[in-house]
Amino acid sequence: MKKPKEDWKTSGKTPDYRFSLANERTFLAWIRTALAFLAGAIAIEQLLHISEYPWIKLALTLLLASAGGIIAIMASYRWKQNEIAMRHDKPLPYTPVLYLITLFIVISAIFSLFHILL
């Protein structure tokens, strides 16, 4: 008979509540960042009126909206990975997503500069 898989929420030992709460605050910071990206995408779509170069508006909107979605997904994934690591007394996992967020911001800044200069 197959052994049931252990739930990650009950595996290992329960971490100190202060660390769990800090992990939740970090999750909420990621979610705030995702919401800021989405708000920026909506603001650009609704308020930016470009008739000569409409591709700039589309590129900025799509870039910011997709970044917001990716960051929201990564917030949940990272929270879970950190919680599992804490439960098993392992180091917190590294994430290259921070570089990705930086890349999104730099690309958005470049498109914004194109808009200002054109």
Contacts in CASP RR format, 6 or more apart in sequence:
PFRMAT RR
TARGET T0000
AUTHOR 0000-0000-0000
METHOD contacts of the structure
MODEL  1
MKKPKEDWKTSGKTPDYRFSLANERTFLAWIRTALAFLAGAIAIEQLLHI
SEYPWIKLALTLLLASAGGIIAIMASYRWKQNEIAMRHDKPLPYTPVLYL
ITLFIVISAIFSLFHILL
8 80 0 8 1.000
8 83 0 8 1.000
8 84 0 8 1.000
8 87 0 8 1.000
9 83 0 8 1.000
11 84 0 8 1.000
11 87 0 8 1.000
11 88 0 8 1.000
12 87 0 8 1.000
12 88 0 8 1.000
13 87 0 8 1.000
13 89 0 8 1.000
14 87 0 8 1.000
15 83 0 8 1.000
15 86 0 8 1.000
15 87 0 8 1.000
19 86 0 8 1.000
20 83 0 8 1.000
20 86 0 8 1.000
23 79 0 8 1.000
23 82 0 8 1.000
23 83 0 8 1.000
23 86 0 8 1.000
24 79 0 8 1.000
26 78 0 8 1.000
26 79 0 8 1.000
26 82 0 8 1.000
27 75 0 8 1.000
27 76 0 8 1.000
27 78 0 8 1.000
27 79 0 8 1.000
30 71 0 8 1.000
30 72 0 8 1.000
30 74 0 8 1.000
30 75 0 8 1.000
30 78 0 8 1.000
30 79 0 8 1.000
31 72 0 8 1.000
31 75 0 8 1.000
33 68 0 8 1.000
33 71 0 8 1.000
33 101 0 8 1.000
34 67 0 8 1.000
34 68 0 8 1.000
34 69 0 8 1.000
34 71 0 8 1.000
34 72 0 8 1.000
34 75 0 8 1.000
35 68 0 8 1.000
37 64 0 8 1.000
37 65 0 8 1.000
37 67 0 8 1.000
37 68 0 8 1.000
37 69 0 8 1.000
37 71 0 8 1.000
37 104 0 8 1.000
38 64 0 8 1.000
38 65 0 8 1.000
38 68 0 8 1.000
38 69 0 8 1.000
40 64 0 8 1.000
41 60 0 8 1.000
41 61 0 8 1.000
41 62 0 8 1.000
41 63 0 8 1.000
41 64 0 8 1.000
41 65 0 8 1.000
41 68 0 8 1.000
44 57 0 8 1.000
44 60 0 8 1.000
44 61 0 8 1.000
44 64 0 8 1.000
45 57 0 8 1.000
45 61 0 8 1.000
48 57 0 8 1.000
48 60 0 8 1.000
48 115 0 8 1.000
50 56 0 8 1.000
50 57 0 8 1.000
50 115 0 8 1.000
52 118 0 8 1.000
53 114 0 8 1.000
53 115 0 8 1.000
53 118 0 8 1.000
56 111 0 8 1.000
56 114 0 8 1.000
56 115 0 8 1.000
56 118 0 8 1.000
57 115 0 8 1.000
59 111 0 8 1.000
60 108 0 8 1.000
60 111 0 8 1.000
60 112 0 8 1.000
60 115 0 8 1.000
63 104 0 8 1.000
63 107 0 8 1.000
63 108 0 8 1.000
63 111 0 8 1.000
64 104 0 8 1.000
64 108 0 8 1.000
67 101 0 8 1.000
67 104 0 8 1.000
67 108 0 8 1.000
70 97 0 8 1.000
70 100 0 8 1.000
71 97 0 8 1.000
71 101 0 8 1.000
74 95 0 8 1.000
74 97 0 8 1.000
78 93 0 8 1.000
78 95 0 8 1.000
78 97 0 8 1.000
81 92 0 8 1.000
81 93 0 8 1.000
82 92 0 8 1.000
82 93 0 8 1.000
85 91 0 8 1.000
85 92 0 8 1.000
85 93 0 8 1.000
86 92 0 8 1.000
END
